[in-house]
Each structure stands twice: as structure tokens, then as C-alpha cells.
Amino acid sequence: DEGSATATSQSNDVEYTIPVSIGTPAQVLQLDLDTGSSDLWVFSTETESDQVNGQTLFDPSQSSSASYMDGYTWSISYGDGSTSNGDIYTDVVTIGGITVSSQAVEQAQSVSATFTRDSASDGLLGMAFDSINTAQPSQVETFFDNAQSSLDSFLFTADLKHNTDGSYGFGYIDSSLYTGDITYVDVDNSQGFWGWTSGGYAVGSDDYVTTDIVGIADTGTTLLLLDDSIVEAYYNEIDGSSNSDTYSGYVFPCSSSVPSFTFGVGSTTFTIPSDYMNTGAVYDDDSTCFGGLQSSSGTGTNIFGDVALKSAFVVFSGADSPTLGWATK
Ligand SMILES: CN(C)c1ccc(C(=O)NN)cc1
């Protein structure tokens, strides 16, 4: 099978959600497809009511195909400190026309305030590797893994876009979505992520710096998070920029010009346009803008999040030796 789903940009590309159909009759939830985690979890009728804020709730009692996984629980924490936990049902799940008849659907019984505040997302669709799934007493498989036998090719693609809707493809590569060749790089999934190594970077039109940048491709992280040395070199080029305690990151006057950012992919490079590198004004001062590139020292892992991914057409190829493909668009 081959399928695709619209990736809806939420709140100026903070996250991208896709419609996911769960249960019989179908209950459709908007989930954040997240290549940086491996739990499929949903807001549910089991979620503490004071932690719900407009999200659509999955109701397993209304699904004739839901089956309780007795004794199973899950509990996850993300790089930004967000957490959620609960119990687990299996049910039929369909995404972009691809159906998994018995998918573990983790029910949130409790979520942290960051998830409560995120009213645009009814949960997460983890698409990293099974080794980091948090289910107990034994791990459950991702939708991608469960769908492998029905996908024409064992891969999914991400075509995320700036301030507009893009798409995720499942089981095939839509050649109309990119230009030129796809450059494939090796993936190190030993930590459960789509880990890869970029060969270097350039700030604006400055010289390219050859240096290995070991990171992960993470659709569930908004920003590009890199080593302090690179981040400092970047903000040195923006007048009036500073690393703000108030806003927990690099900010600059919205009137300042902002350079593009180039990163290496195999023997080629990708350039993130200047306007992707400015996420806009901070919440309480419309003359202060927040940068799309921030330090990775908080998470300890370099993360090629949406700011980087939306500059390319990206293939997540999940064979035994997984690879990442990158193409311009
Ligand atoms: C609070 N929310 C919506 C989050 C969504 C995704 C993540 C994440 O680290 N994904 N790789 C963290 C938090």
C-alpha cells in the first residue's frame, strides 16, 4: 500500500499534525507525527479532566474493536521536560489510507501542562525505533513497524512547509514533491532515534566549516538545536542578539537582518532560508524576535527539528540498516 496525509502546520510551524483514524466506528484525532519518540499516545476519556483543554478525546468504550491490554502501562518524558503516562488498548488505526488492524494506542491518564496547553494536538504518533518505546511490562510497536508488511516500500517521507500545510507519505516516494536527486546518509539507530551526522555548516554567505555534527532528525521538535560553538557563531552575525534568560534562548531585535543557515548532507548541503531562522516575536514584546536556531546543551543531543526539516524533502527509510534521504524542493 501507499498513502499520504496532510501535515497541518499549527501556530506558525510550532508543530505539524495529521488526522489519525482510531477504532470502530472511526474516531479521528489530530496527532503530532514525531520521529523523535516511539509511543503512539492519545488524549482520552481517561485523561484527568483538569488536564484537558479542548483536545479531542479518544473513547475506547465507544469502539467495538478496542481491546484493553491488561497490566500494560506507559510513561514518557521528552527532551523539553514534558511528560505523559497511562494505560494501553489495541485498536484499528488508519493513517493516509494505511491500516494497522491491531495497533497499541496508549491512553493518557495524565499529561504535563505543556501538553494540556497544546490544544492543537490530541496526542503524539511516535515514528522513531521500537527500542525506545516506554510500554511496560514489555514494549509495543510503532505504527510504522506494524505497517511494514503492508507498505510497498518500508519508508515514510516528510514534506513539511513554512507557514502552510505539507504532507507525510507512507510506503512510497512522490517524485513530484522534490527536485534533483535524493542524497542518502546512514542512520545510527542505536539510541532509538533517526541519528545521523552532518558534515558541517555555514552562517549566511560565510565560508563553510567542515565539522561533524551528530544529531537526530526529529519532526516533533520545532527548532534546530546545535552545539553552543555553532550557535554563538550564528548570533555573532545578528545585530543586537543576546542569549536571554527571560526568554530562555537567543533573541534579537525584530528589525535586525538574519542570515540563512547551511548544513552538510553527505557530499551536498542544504540551506535554511533566513525567514525560517526567525520564529517571530516573543509572547510579551513584539519588537523582540526569537531565533529558529538554539543551543542543544539543554537536551544534550543536536536536533534537526522542523526549522531544518522544512527546508527539504526527507525520506525516513526503515530497513535493517536504516537511512535518511534528503532532497531539495
Ligand atoms: C509538549 N509537546 C507538544 C511536545 C511534543 C513533542 C516533543 C518532542 O520532544 N518530540 N520529539 C516534546 C513536547
The ligand as a Gaussian input file, in Angstrom:
#p B3LYP/6-31G(d) Opt

LIG

0 1
 C        4.699000      19.403000      24.601000
 N        4.751000      18.839000      23.266000
 C        3.626000      19.119000      22.366000
 C        5.838000      18.120000      22.824000
 C        5.813000      17.454000      21.593000
 C        6.943000      16.752000      21.149000
 C        8.098000      16.730000      21.944000
 C        9.333000      16.033000      21.473000
 O       10.410000      16.195000      22.062000
 N        9.265000      15.257000      20.378000
 N       10.416000      14.669000      19.871000
 C        8.104000      17.391000      23.167000
 C        6.993000      18.078000      23.609000

